[in-house]
C-alpha cells in the first residue's frame, strides 16, 4: 500500500475541491436546491461547480477526484490520482476498503439454504455464500459446516462471481426424525475468521401417506371426457398434492384442491391435453410433498379412448346424414327399421320401416330425410314427426345410391331429391312435408355411383364396361321432369361418388385408375383424364382449398393429386406408406394442434380403424393409431362424417357406419375444413351431394 498524504494536505485538497471563487453561500452541504444551475453546496457551505461534500481532491493532472467516506476509515489518492490508498482506522477485525472507503469484514458468510426454521430431509442440501471484502483476500477452497459448534462437513466451492463465492453439498444428518439442528459455516482464519448466523432446522424424514383414485365421467374415459382425481394425504408438514398426466410428459402439473380432513380432489378435462393416440393407457402421477421435500407418488392407470360410443343398429349400417339438432340418421340393410335416428349420446331416438328391403347407401337430408332401398324405391321421412311420408316407386328392384338433394325449408319450399339406381332408373321427387310427387326417368345405362348437383345440372355416372358422365336438367313442373343432355365418355365405369371442385368441375375416379375432370356442367359435358393412379379409387375424392385431390385407393394408400396446371397433374403422395387395410373414405379437417388435417376410415374384411394424417417431408405421416396401441375393435367402416363440437367443453365427433351392424362415434380434435369446396363424401353433413349446400 502506498503512503497516505498528510491529513493537512488532504484537508487543503478537500477545501480546494469544494470552494468556488465566485461561490455564493448555501444552506446545506450536499444539496443543489439553493445553488446556481450546474453547482452544488460544498462542505464550506459555498456553491461550487465541482463535486460537493468531503473527500474531494485536485489531482496533479488538474482533474478532481472525490471519495465519500461512510465509515471510520480514510482514503486518499496518490498525487496523480491513479489509485486510492486506505488508512486502516477501523475497529475489531474490519478493514478499510476503498471505493468508497468503508470498514468491512474480510469475509461475510451466510447459509442460503436451507432456510431458518425450516424442515429438512435426512440428506440436507446445504448452500453457503461467502463475500470477500476485496480481491486481496484469498478465496477459501472449501468452508467448514458446524452443527452446534462441532464441524460435521466440509463444503466444496460450487461457483464464483467476482467477490461472491458459493459452496454447497448434501450433508447426511445421523440423527432421528424430529431432531433440531443449528447450523453455522465459517470462512477465513485468525483475525479474518467470520462465522455465519446460525440457522435452526428440524429433521423430517417421513414422507406423507397417500391413497388415490382416478375415475372418468361419463363411466368410460373418452378423449374429451373428464378425469376425476381424488386423494387422501396426511403429513404434519404437508405442502402440496399435485397430479400430472403422461400425455404431455407430465409437463402440466395441476394442484389438487384441499377439501378438508386430508381429502384432495381435481377434475382434469382431457380435451386440454394433447392426445396423439386413438386409445392410450394414461398414467396420472399423483404426488404428495411435505415441507422437507419428502414425497410419496402414486401412478394409477386409466384407458383413454377416442371411441365415444357404438350403437347397434340391427344390420349393416351406413354412415349417417346429420340433422341440425344433432340427430344422426342412418340406413340399415335389414327388413325392418331401415331408417333410424340416433341421438348424439348414442341412444335411439326413432326408427322407421321402409318397405321390406334394406337400405345399403347413406341417406341424405334437406328439411326431410331421403333414403333409397334395394326394392328400387325412394323413401322420404319427416324427422320432426319421425314418420314415413311416402315413397316413389321404381319399375323394378335395383341397388340405390345416396340421393342428391336440393334442400327446402320444410313448409313453403319443398325438398327436391334425385336418386339413381343400378337398374338404369333415376327417380325425381319433391315434397314440403306431405306425400311426395314423383317421376321416373330412364338412364341410358345403369347408374354406377352417387350423382352430383352443380350449376343447375345433375351429373350422373353411368356405364358397365365403359362409362360416361351424363348431365340432366329438370323442369319446375310438378311432378318434376328430368331432361337428359349429352354426356362425356369415360374409358371405365365410375364406382365411387362424384366430387365437385370450387370451379364447378366434376371429378370422377374410374375403375381403371384414371381420374377425370369434366368441364363445368353444361348441356353437353366433356371430360378429360388428368391423372392415372396405380390402383383404382376405393372411396370418393375430397378437394382441399388449393384444389388438390385426395383419393383413397386399392393399393392401401391415399394419393394426393395436384390441381391440374396446363392440363397436367402429379401425385405428391405416390410413395406414401401403405395402410393396414383399404381406405374407404376421407374427411379434410381444419389442422388441429398436432397438425392432423386428414382423417381416413380404413377397413379389412373383418375390422376397421380411423387413421389421422399430418404431412411431413411431402408425404403423409400417420399420427394415430400409434404403434403399439391396443386394438380398436371396430368393424369394417364406411366413409366418415365429422360433426362440430356440441359444447365448448367437448370436441368434434366423427361418425362412421360398419358392415358389422354398428354406428361408431369417435372423438376427433377438429371439425371439417370449411375452406375446402368438397371436404368429405357427399360434400356436407347432410350428404346432399350438392356443391351449393352450406358446410358446417
Secondary structure, 3 states (H helix, E strand, C coil): CCCCCCHHHHHHHHHHHHCCCCCCECCCCCCCCCCCCCCEECCCCEEECCCCCCCEEECCCCCEEECCCCCCCEEEECCCCCCEEEECCCCCCCEEECCCCEEECCEEEEEEECCCCEEECCEEEEEEEEEECCCCCCCCCEEEEEECCEEEEEEEEEEEECCEEEEEEEEECCCCCCCEEEEEEEECCHHHCEECCCEEEEECCCCCEEEEEEEEECCCCECCCEEEEEEEEECCCEEEEEEEEHHHCCCCCEECEEEECCEEEEEEEHHHCCCCCCEEEEEEEEEEEECCCCEEEEEEEEEEECEEEEEECCCEECCCEECCCCCEEEEEECCCCCEEEECCCCCEEEEECCCCCCCCCCCEECCCEEEECCECCEEEEECCCCEEEEEECCCCCECECCCEEECCCCCCCCEEEEEEECCCEEEEEEECCCCCEEEEEECCCCECCCCEEECCEEEEEECCCCEEEEEEEECCCCCCCEEECECEEECCCECCCCEECCCCCEEEEECCCEEEEECCCCCECCEEEEEECCCCECCCCEECCCCCEEEEECCCCEEEECCCECCECCECCCCCCCCCCEEEEEEEECCCCCCCCEEEEEECCCCEEEEEEEEECCEEEEEECCCCCCCCCECCECCCEEECCCCCCCCCEEEEEECCCEEEEEECCCCECCCCCECECCCCCCCCCECCCCCC
